[in-house]
Amino acid sequence: MKAYGKNIRISPKKLRVVAEVVRGMNAEEALNFLKFAPRKWAKILYKIVHSAVANAENNDGQKKADLYLDTLVITKGIVYKRWRPVSRWRMHPILKRTSNIRLELQVK
């Protein structure tokens, strides 16, 4: 039971903060935690956990209560490069980082 999120427009460093808290939790507890966490990236992780739980229920016939988050890996995605003009025709880079998320659920 897996779910992926690719090139999500938030830096991996910010996303790993919430991922550390949720990793290893029961699926229902993780969904409740992420639903009410006051961070933008908690909403993104909620969608991916919800997708993985739905995959497990529909494709494999598992119950939500028996699932837990086994692997939650946040990796670096592509980086959008933009430039900010400064004096004397020079440019300073602006790096818009993205994240890839891989989530695997297991049965207790």
N, CA, C and O of each residue as an XYZ file, in Angstrom:
432
protein
N       0.846     -1.165      0.000
C       0.000      0.000      0.000
C       0.899      1.238      0.000
O       1.537      1.570      0.999
N       0.927      1.890     -1.126
C       1.842      3.011     -1.312
C       1.102      4.228     -1.846
O       0.019      4.123     -2.422
N       1.715      5.377     -1.639
C       1.237      6.624     -2.229
C       2.456      7.513     -2.455
O       3.401      7.514     -1.665
N       2.412      8.266     -3.548
C       3.517      9.130     -3.917
C       3.021     10.556     -4.133
O       1.885     10.782     -4.549
N       3.891     11.498     -3.843
C       3.655     12.889     -4.191
C       4.926     13.407     -4.827
O       5.990     13.363     -4.209
N       4.835     13.893     -6.041
C       6.044     14.308     -6.751
C       6.003     15.801     -7.058
O       4.962     16.362     -7.398
N       7.163     16.418     -6.926
C       7.374     17.837     -7.231
C       6.365     18.734     -6.520
O       5.750     19.608     -7.130
N       6.209     18.502     -5.232
C       5.325     19.323     -4.412
C       6.067     20.600     -4.051
O       7.215     20.550     -3.610
N       5.432     21.718     -4.230
C       6.093     23.017     -4.154
C       6.291     23.481     -2.709
O       5.709     24.474     -2.271
N       7.126     22.738     -1.983
C       7.557     23.142     -0.655
C       8.914     22.500     -0.418
O       9.163     21.397     -0.905
N       9.780     23.150      0.303
C      11.130     22.630      0.455
C      11.122     21.371      1.328
O      10.315     21.266      2.252
N      12.002     20.430      1.044
C      12.044     19.186      1.816
C      12.381     19.411      3.287
O      11.942     18.655      4.153
N      13.151     20.440      3.561
C      13.542     20.733      4.942
C      12.320     21.055      5.800
O      12.230     20.606      6.942
N      11.384     21.825      5.258
C      10.172     22.179      5.988
C       9.240     20.985      6.123
O       8.564     20.829      7.140
N       9.203     20.149      5.104
C       8.305     19.000      5.103
C       8.766     17.920      6.069
O       7.943     17.206      6.641
N      10.065     17.796      6.255
C      10.602     16.763      7.149
C      10.262     17.017      8.609
O      10.247     16.079      9.406
N       9.990     18.256      8.973
C       9.642     18.586     10.359
C       8.375     17.854     10.780
O       8.326     17.261     11.857
N       7.360     17.894      9.941
C       6.096     17.225     10.245
C       6.231     15.725     10.018
O       5.612     14.938     10.735
N       7.020     15.317      9.043
C       7.185     13.892      8.730
C       7.806     13.136      9.895
O       7.467     11.976     10.130
N       8.713     13.779     10.629
C       9.336     13.134     11.787
C       8.316     12.818     12.871
O       8.425     11.796     13.549
N       7.334     13.680     13.036
C       6.312     13.473     14.062
C       5.386     12.331     13.673
O       5.004     11.526     14.522
N       5.026     12.254     12.416
C       4.003     11.312     11.950
C       4.573      9.923     11.685
O       3.846      8.934     11.776
N       5.845      9.832     11.362
C       6.464      8.561     10.977
C       6.283      7.502     12.073
O       6.613      7.736     13.236
N       5.754      6.339     11.683
C       5.553      5.234     12.618
C       4.213      5.254     13.335
O       3.916      4.336     14.098
N       3.398      6.275     13.109
C       2.096      6.383     13.773
C       1.079      5.442     13.148
O       1.256      4.952     12.032
N       0.019      5.205     13.892
C      -1.147      4.518     13.353
C      -1.765      5.427     12.278
O      -1.682      6.651     12.381
N      -2.379      4.835     11.257
C      -2.904      5.634     10.143
C      -4.002      6.589     10.594
O      -4.037      7.739     10.156
N      -4.901      6.127     11.466
C      -5.984      7.002     11.945
C      -5.441      8.139     12.791
O      -5.894      9.276     12.661
N      -4.480      7.852     13.653
C      -3.880      8.896     14.485
C      -3.162      9.928     13.612
O      -3.248     11.131     13.859
N      -2.458      9.444     12.596
C      -1.733     10.349     11.708
C      -2.698     11.264     10.959
O      -2.436     12.458     10.816
N      -3.811     10.712     10.480
C      -4.793     11.538      9.772
C      -5.393     12.597     10.690
O      -5.572     13.744     10.283
N      -5.701     12.215     11.925
C      -6.258     13.189     12.877
C      -5.244     14.268     13.224
O      -5.595     15.443     13.331
N      -3.997     13.877     13.399
C      -2.956     14.855     13.720
C      -2.756     15.831     12.569
O      -2.696     17.043     12.779
N      -2.653     15.302     11.349
C      -2.368     16.143     10.193
C      -3.541     17.036      9.819
O      -3.347     18.121      9.270
N      -4.749     16.591     10.110
C      -5.920     17.383      9.754
C      -5.970     18.694     10.535
O      -6.435     19.710     10.018
N      -5.492     18.672     11.780
C      -5.596     19.861     12.630
C      -4.265     20.537     12.911
O      -4.216     21.490     13.688
N      -3.194     20.073     12.305
C      -1.896     20.719     12.491
C      -1.896     22.065     11.753
O      -2.394     22.149     10.630
N      -1.347     23.112     12.368
C      -1.459     24.455     11.777
C      -0.374     24.788     10.760
O       0.118     25.916     10.745
N       0.002     23.864      9.933
C       1.035     24.099      8.939
C       0.523     23.768      7.553
O      -0.319     22.886      7.388
N       1.032     24.476      6.553
C       0.639     24.241      5.170
C       1.030     22.830      4.745
O       0.260     22.142      4.076
N       2.226     22.403      5.134
C       2.719     21.104      4.690
C       2.004     19.955      5.384
O       2.059     18.827      4.895
N       1.335     20.201      6.507
C       0.540     19.154      7.150
C      -0.649     18.789      6.265
O      -1.038     17.624      6.189
N      -1.219     19.781      5.602
C      -2.342     19.536      4.695
C      -1.888     18.688      3.503
O      -2.618     17.808      3.047
N      -0.685     18.956      3.004
C      -0.145     18.191      1.886
C       0.092     16.741      2.302
O      -0.266     15.818      1.570
N       0.693     16.539      3.469
C       0.922     15.179      3.960
C      -0.388     14.460      4.252
O      -0.485     13.246      4.071
N      -1.398     15.205      4.706
C      -2.706     14.602      4.970
C      -3.268     13.984      3.693
O      -3.800     12.875      3.724
N      -3.155     14.691      2.577
C      -3.686     14.192      1.315
C      -2.986     12.901      0.891
O      -3.630     11.991      0.370
N      -1.684     12.817      1.109
C      -0.935     11.639      0.693
C      -1.241     10.455      1.603
O      -1.389      9.332      1.122
N      -1.337     10.691      2.917
C      -1.694      9.609      3.843
C      -3.108      9.122      3.551
O      -3.372      7.919      3.564
N      -4.009     10.052      3.290
C      -5.392      9.686      2.974
C      -5.449      8.848      1.687
O      -6.222      7.894      1.599
N      -4.637      9.204      0.706
C      -4.580      8.455     -0.541
C      -4.050      7.042     -0.313
O      -4.572      6.082     -0.881
N      -3.020      6.914      0.514
C      -2.452      5.592      0.791
C      -3.452      4.713      1.535
O      -3.547      3.517      1.259
N      -4.203      5.297      2.481
C      -5.218      4.541      3.214
C      -6.331      4.108      2.268
O      -6.811      2.977      2.356
N      -6.743      4.986      1.373
C      -7.780      4.638      0.396
C      -7.301      3.535     -0.543
O      -8.078      2.651     -0.904
N      -6.024      3.576     -0.943
C      -5.460      2.514     -1.773
C      -5.497      1.176     -1.041
O      -5.817      0.144     -1.631
N      -5.164      1.204      0.254
C      -5.150     -0.032      1.035
C      -6.558     -0.599      1.204
O      -6.756     -1.812      1.127
N      -7.529      0.274      1.433
C      -8.904     -0.190      1.636
C      -9.516     -0.719      0.338
O     -10.138     -1.782      0.334
N      -9.344      0.011     -0.753
C      -9.995     -0.366     -2.010
C      -9.264     -1.480     -2.751
O      -9.897     -2.410     -3.251
N      -7.943     -1.394     -2.827
C      -7.194     -2.354     -3.632
C      -6.851     -3.637     -2.879
O      -6.860     -4.718     -3.467
N      -6.549     -3.529     -1.587
C      -6.094     -4.685     -0.828
C      -7.095     -5.172      0.209
O      -6.865     -6.203      0.840
N      -8.194     -4.464      0.399
C      -9.218     -4.902      1.345
C      -8.801     -4.820      2.802
O      -9.273     -5.615      3.615
N      -7.934     -3.888      3.158
C      -7.473     -3.728      4.540
C      -8.398     -2.785      5.301
O      -9.151     -2.011      4.710
N      -8.321     -2.871      6.634
C      -9.084     -1.954      7.480
C      -8.187     -0.805      7.905
O      -6.987     -0.981      8.114
N      -8.783      0.372      8.029
C      -8.022      1.566      8.401
C      -7.390      1.426      9.776
O      -6.290      1.929     10.005
N      -8.069      0.752     10.691
C      -7.573      0.618     12.067
C      -6.322     -0.254     12.156
O      -5.562     -0.140     13.118
N      -6.099     -1.118     11.173
C      -4.967     -2.047     11.225
C      -3.703     -1.503     10.561
O      -2.664     -2.162     10.592
N      -3.769     -0.334      9.971
C      -2.648      0.196      9.195
C      -1.792      1.161     10.012
O      -2.291      1.887     10.872
N      -0.495      1.151      9.722
C       0.402      2.147     10.305
C       1.395      2.602      9.244
O       1.627      1.901      8.259
N       1.978      3.777      9.449
C       2.913      4.355      8.500
C       4.275      3.709      8.680
O       4.975      3.966      9.659
N       4.639      2.872      7.728
C       5.902      2.135      7.836
C       7.066      2.989      7.347
O       8.024      3.211      8.088
N       6.993      3.465      6.116
C       8.067      4.283      5.558
C       7.506      5.599      5.056
O       6.522      5.628      4.318
N       8.129      6.666      5.457
C       7.766      7.994      4.982
C       9.066      8.700      4.624
O       9.807      9.145      5.500
N       9.331      8.795      3.328
C      10.598      9.331      2.852
C      10.343     10.635      2.100
O       9.522     10.693      1.185
N      11.063     11.675      2.504
C      10.984     12.975      1.850
C      12.316     13.195      1.130
O      13.368     13.224      1.768
N      12.273     13.348     -0.183
C      13.494     13.587     -0.945
C      13.363     14.889     -1.733
O      12.279     15.454     -1.876
N      14.487     15.329     -2.227
C      14.533     16.579     -2.976
C      13.998     16.354     -4.380
O      14.362     15.382     -5.042
N      13.135     17.255     -4.832
C      12.629     17.205     -6.199
C      13.402     18.179     -7.071
O      14.532     18.551     -6.755
N      12.785     18.584     -8.166
C      13.446     19.536     -9.045
C      13.470     20.917     -8.390
O      12.661     21.210     -7.510
N      14.387     21.745     -8.819
C      14.529     23.098     -8.273
C      14.254     24.084     -9.402
O      14.934     24.071    -10.427
N      13.247     24.943     -9.205
C      12.963     25.997    -10.168
C      13.919     27.148     -9.892
O      14.019     27.624     -8.761
N      14.611     27.589    -10.917
C      15.605     28.637    -10.734
C      15.087     29.943    -11.319
O      14.754     30.028    -12.501
N      15.028     30.940    -10.475
C      14.611     32.282    -10.877
C      15.737     33.238    -10.509
O      16.645     32.877     -9.760
N      15.675     34.447    -11.032
C      16.742     35.416    -10.795
C      16.169     36.739    -10.354
O      15.121     37.173    -10.833
N      16.871     37.375     -9.432
C      16.475     38.691     -8.937
C      17.526     39.704     -9.400
O      18.705     39.565     -9.075
N      17.109     40.709    -10.149
C      18.093     41.686    -10.614
C      18.582     42.586     -9.476
O      17.805     43.030     -8.631
N      19.862     42.835     -9.482
C      20.471     43.761     -8.525
C      21.291     44.771     -9.328
O      21.231     44.789    -10.558
N      22.033     45.583     -8.650
C      22.730     46.683     -9.327
C      23.808     46.184    -10.296
O      24.302     45.062    -10.182
N      24.142     47.021    -11.216
C      25.225     46.817    -12.189
C      24.999     45.580    -13.052
O      25.947     44.851    -13.344
N      23.751     45.333    -13.464
C      23.359     44.261    -14.376
C      23.699     42.869    -13.848
O      23.965     41.950    -14.623
N      23.689     42.724    -12.543
C      23.966     41.412    -11.967
C      22.666     40.766    -11.519
O      21.625     41.419    -11.458
N      22.734     39.472    -11.204
C      21.552     38.724    -10.767
C      21.874     37.903     -9.530
O      22.965     37.351     -9.394
N      20.914     37.838     -8.646
C      21.007     36.936     -7.502
C      20.004     35.808     -7.707
O      18.873     36.055     -8.125
N      20.406     34.574     -7.419
C      19.499     33.449     -7.676
C      18.411     33.315     -6.616
O      18.621     33.600     -5.437
N      17.256     32.876     -7.070
C      16.172     32.481     -6.179
C      15.883     31.024     -6.511
O      15.519     30.711     -7.644
N      16.039     30.135     -5.548
C      15.832     28.706     -5.766
C      14.500     28.294     -5.160
O      14.323     28.352     -3.943
N      13.571     27.883     -6.001
C      12.264     27.428     -5.538
C      12.307     25.909     -5.498
O      12.189     25.243     -6.527
N      12.477     25.373     -4.298
C      12.693     23.941     -4.129
C      11.378     23.170     -4.094
O      10.345     23.691     -3.675
N      11.438     21.926     -4.541
C      10.271     21.047     -4.499
C      10.648     19.761     -3.786
O      11.827     19.479     -3.573
N       9.624     18.972     -3.414
C       9.823     17.748     -2.661
C       9.137     16.575     -3.333
O       8.131     16.733     -4.025
N       9.696     15.404     -3.117
C       9.059     14.153     -3.496
C       8.765     13.383     -2.213
O       9.609     13.313     -1.320
N       7.575     12.809     -2.123
C       7.164     12.081     -0.926
C       6.821     10.656     -1.322
O       6.077     10.430     -2.276
N       7.368      9.693     -0.584
C       7.021      8.283     -0.770
C       6.539      7.737      0.568
O       7.252      7.797      1.571
N       5.321      7.204      0.570
C       4.711      6.699      1.792
C       4.292      5.249      1.586
O       3.658      4.907      0.588
N       4.655      4.406      2.543
C       4.240      3.015      2.512
C       3.549      2.668      3.818
O       4.025      3.017      4.899
N       2.435      1.987      3.711
C       1.686      1.533      4.879
C       1.881      0.033      5.053
O       2.076     -0.696      4.080
N       1.826     -0.416      6.292
C       1.907     -1.843      6.606
C       0.768     -2.191      7.555
O       0.189     -1.321      8.205
N       0.460     -3.482      7.620
C      -0.583     -3.964      8.519
C       0.070     -4.371      9.824
O       1.146     -4.969      9.826
N      -0.584     -4.047     10.943
C      -0.045     -4.407     12.257
C       0.033     -5.904     12.429
O       0.464     -6.384     13.478
